[in-house]
Amino acid sequence: MAKKDDNKPLSLKTLTKSSVWDVQENDIFRMWDGAEKDSEVKENIRHYVDIIRNAFMVEEIKGDLALEKKKFEKQGYKVGEVRLEEGQRAVWAVKKRPILRVTDLTYENIRHITASKLMEVLDRNFGGGWDSLSQSIKDIIESGFDISTTTLPKDRLHKKGGMYEKKVSDGYDVLEVAKGTWVEAIFAKVKPEAEKPRLKLESRPHDAEDDEDEDYEIEDRYNSPEDEDDEIRDPNDDEITEENYSTMMEIATDPDEEAEDLSVFEED
């Protein structure tokens, strides 16, 4: 039976595009039956069907039920009845999507396969080695596995105390890809799931009675008014002080005004 990481049974409402890869065909029918009377499921049937289709091929059987059922079961499908909108029932043929080629790998399913399964997929699709894979496929694989490679002459690959021996003893699965008289060894090990990083904000001091959930305003240290003058001041300008201050401009006077002043002086 399908289980979550906390050993609680999965239900249709808790199913995700990732966890759906942990369940099997019989689990789909069991979970659907369990949610038959759930109004939320009835209102969002399309949503749950889309999640299931992420990991399963789903075909609705119509026409001669006995004949169609036999045909689908020969292809590895499980056949069962489900209730859809407004009490309508339908017969589904459900089959887990196989992971056979590197193009079948996705971010949703990469953590639901073993390293040995990954080696099978790579071996089935290989020819040119690790570098023959597209960058997008490499990114998907490396999101779930630690990958390392080495290419050595065939007679040196298994040298005692070498990389091959150390990797295998450390729990890595290995795939050997022949390249003439050389061999590329690809090592893979399931990568432990890292905890999501949490953003840590500097909080202001507060009294013991302050609410722990209180939102704090983050100080804006980039637009301080005290810094504005420094930003607009010309760095080539010298600071004006009493010692270096002087009037450098000559103020021109109007000739008429100067003549008038002299005439008044002569009269006196």
C-alpha positions in Angstrom: 0.0 0.0 0.0 1.2 3.5 -0.7 2.9 5.3 2.2 4.1 8.7 2.8 7.4 9.4 4.5 5.7 9.6 7.9 4.2 6.1 7.3 0.7 7.5 7.0 -1.3 6.2 4.1 -1.6 8.5 1.1 -5.0 9.8 0.1 -6.2 11.3 -3.1 -6.2 14.8 -1.4 -2.6 14.5 -0.2 -1.3 13.2 -3.5 1.2 15.3 -5.3 3.0 15.1 -8.7 6.0 13.8 -6.9 4.4 11.4 -4.3 2.2 9.8 -7.0 5.3 8.0 -8.2 5.3 6.0 -5.0 1.9 4.4 -5.6 0.7 1.6 -7.8 -2.3 1.0 -9.9 -4.4 -0.7 -7.2 -3.6 2.3 -4.9 -5.3 4.6 -7.4 -8.6 2.8 -7.3 -8.4 2.4 -3.5 -7.8 6.1 -3.0 -10.5 7.1 -5.4 -13.0 4.9 -3.6 -11.9 6.4 -0.3 -12.7 9.9 -1.6 -15.9 9.1 -3.3 -18.0 11.0 -0.8 -15.6 13.9 -0.4 -17.3 17.1 -1.8 -13.9 18.8 -2.3 -12.7 15.9 -4.5 -16.0 16.0 -6.5 -15.5 19.7 -7.2 -11.9 19.3 -8.3 -11.9 16.0 -10.2 -9.9 17.4 -13.1 -7.1 18.5 -10.7 -6.7 15.0 -9.2 -6.9 13.3 -12.6 -4.1 15.5 -13.8 -1.9 14.6 -10.8 -2.6 10.9 -11.5 -1.8 11.2 -15.2 1.6 12.6 -14.2 2.7 9.1 -13.3 0.0 6.9 -14.9 -1.5 6.3 -18.3 -5.3 6.4 -17.8 -7.7 5.2 -20.5 -11.5 5.2 -20.1 -13.0 2.0 -21.4 -16.1 2.3 -23.5 -18.0 -0.2 -25.7 -17.6 -3.9 -25.2 -16.4 -3.9 -21.6 -15.3 -7.6 -21.5 -13.3 -7.3 -24.7 -11.7 -4.0 -23.9 -10.8 -5.1 -20.4 -9.1 -8.2 -21.7 -7.1 -6.1 -24.3 -5.9 -3.6 -21.7 -5.0 -6.3 -19.1 -2.8 -8.0 -21.7 -0.9 -4.7 -21.9 -0.3 -4.6 -18.1 -3.2 -2.2 -17.2 -5.3 -2.6 -14.1 -9.0 -2.1 -14.8 -11.5 -0.7 -12.3 -14.6 1.4 -11.8 -14.5 5.0 -10.5 -17.2 7.5 -9.7 -17.0 10.9 -11.6 -19.2 14.0 -11.5 -22.8 13.9 -10.6 -22.7 10.2 -9.6 -21.6 9.0 -13.0 -19.4 6.0 -13.1 -16.7 5.1 -15.5 -14.3 2.2 -16.1 -10.6 3.1 -16.1 -7.6 1.2 -17.4 -4.6 2.4 -15.4 -0.9 1.6 -15.9 2.2 3.1 -14.3 4.3 5.1 -16.8 7.5 3.2 -17.4 10.9 4.9 -17.0 12.9 3.4 -19.8 14.7 6.2 -21.5 16.6 9.3 -20.2 13.8 11.4 -21.7 11.3 9.7 -19.2 13.2 11.2 -16.3 11.6 14.3 -14.7 12.2 16.3 -11.5 9.1 14.6 -10.1 10.2 11.0 -10.6 14.0 11.2 -10.3 13.9 10.8 -6.5 11.6 7.8 -6.8 14.1 5.5 -8.6 17.2 3.7 -7.3 20.7 4.2 -8.5 20.6 0.7 -10.1 17.5 1.7 -12.0 19.2 4.9 -13.1 22.1 2.8 -14.4 19.7 0.6 -16.4 18.1 3.7 -18.0 21.5 5.2 -18.8 22.8 1.9 -20.2 19.7 1.6 -22.4 20.2 5.0 -23.9 23.9 5.4 -24.0 26.6 5.4 -26.6 28.6 8.6 -26.2 28.9 8.6 -22.4 27.9 11.2 -19.8 28.7 14.1 -22.0 26.3 12.9 -24.7 23.4 13.8 -22.5 21.7 17.1 -22.8 22.3 19.6 -20.0 18.6 19.5 -19.1 18.8 15.8 -18.5 22.0 16.1 -16.5 20.3 18.7 -14.3 17.4 16.4 -13.6 19.7 13.4 -12.8 22.0 15.5 -10.6 19.0 16.9 -8.6 18.5 13.4 -7.2 21.9 11.7 -7.5 25.6 12.5 -6.8 27.3 11.8 -10.2 31.0 11.5 -11.0 32.9 10.1 -13.9 36.3 8.9 -14.9 37.7 7.7 -18.2 40.8 5.4 -18.1 42.4 2.7 -20.2 40.6 -0.6 -19.7 43.5 -2.3 -17.8 43.8 0.6 -15.4 40.1 1.2 -14.5 40.0 -1.5 -11.8 43.4 -0.7 -10.3 43.6 -1.6 -6.7 43.1 1.5 -4.5 41.9 3.6 -7.4 38.8 5.7 -7.9 36.6 2.8 -9.0 37.3 0.7 -5.9 36.8 3.7 -3.6 33.5 4.7 -5.2 32.1 1.2 -5.0 33.1 0.8 -1.4 31.4 4.1 -0.7 28.0 2.8 -2.0 28.0 4.1 -5.5 26.5 2.1 -8.4 28.7 2.2 -11.5 28.1 1.9 -15.3 31.0 1.2 -17.6 30.8 2.6 -21.1 33.4 1.2 -23.5 35.2 3.7 -25.7 37.6 1.6 -27.8 40.5 0.6 -25.5 39.3 3.1 -22.9 36.4 2.9 -20.5 34.2 5.6 -19.0 32.9 4.8 -15.6 29.9 6.7 -14.4 29.2 6.6 -10.7 25.8 7.3 -9.1 24.6 7.5 -5.5 21.2 8.7 -4.3 21.6 12.3 -3.0 20.2 12.9 0.5 17.4 15.4 0.5 18.6 18.7 1.8 16.5 20.8 4.1 15.1 23.9 2.4 17.1 27.0 3.5 15.2 29.3 5.8 15.6 33.1 5.5 16.8 34.5 8.8 16.0 38.2 9.4 17.6 40.3 12.0 14.9 41.2 14.5 14.9 44.3 16.7 15.1 44.0 20.5 11.7 43.7 22.1 10.2 43.2 25.5 9.3 39.8 26.7 5.6 40.5 26.4 6.0 41.3 22.7 4.2 38.9 20.4 6.6 36.4 18.7 4.6 36.6 15.5 4.8 40.4 15.3 5.9 41.7 11.9 9.0 43.9 12.1 9.9 46.7 9.8 13.3 46.2 8.2 15.5 49.3 8.4 16.3 50.9 5.1 20.0 51.4 5.2 20.4 52.3 1.5 18.3 55.4 1.3 19.4 57.3 4.5 18.9 61.1 4.2 22.3 61.5 5.8 24.0 59.9 2.8 22.2 62.0 0.2 24.7 64.9 0.4 27.6 62.5 0.1 26.1 61.0 -3.1 25.5 64.3 -4.9 28.6 66.3 -3.7 31.4 66.6 -6.3 34.4 64.7 -4.9 36.7 67.3 -6.6 35.2 70.2 -4.6 37.3 71.2 -1.6 35.5 71.8 1.7 34.9 75.5 2.3 36.4 76.8 5.6 37.2 80.1 7.1 40.8 79.8 6.1 40.3 79.1 2.4 37.2 81.2 1.8 37.7 84.3 -0.4 35.8 86.3 -2.9 37.1 85.3 -6.3 34.6 87.2 -8.4 35.0 90.8 -9.6 31.7 92.6 -9.6 31.4 94.9 -12.6 29.7 98.3 -12.0 27.6 100.3 -14.3 29.6 103.2 -15.9 26.6 105.6 -15.5 26.3 104.8 -11.8 30.0 105.4 -11.3 29.8 108.8 -13.1 26.8 109.8 -11.0 28.6 109.0 -7.8 31.6 111.1 -8.8 29.5 114.1 -9.7 27.9 114.1 -6.3 31.3 114.0 -4.8 32.5 117.0 -6.8 29.5 119.1 -5.8 30.2 118.4 -2.2 
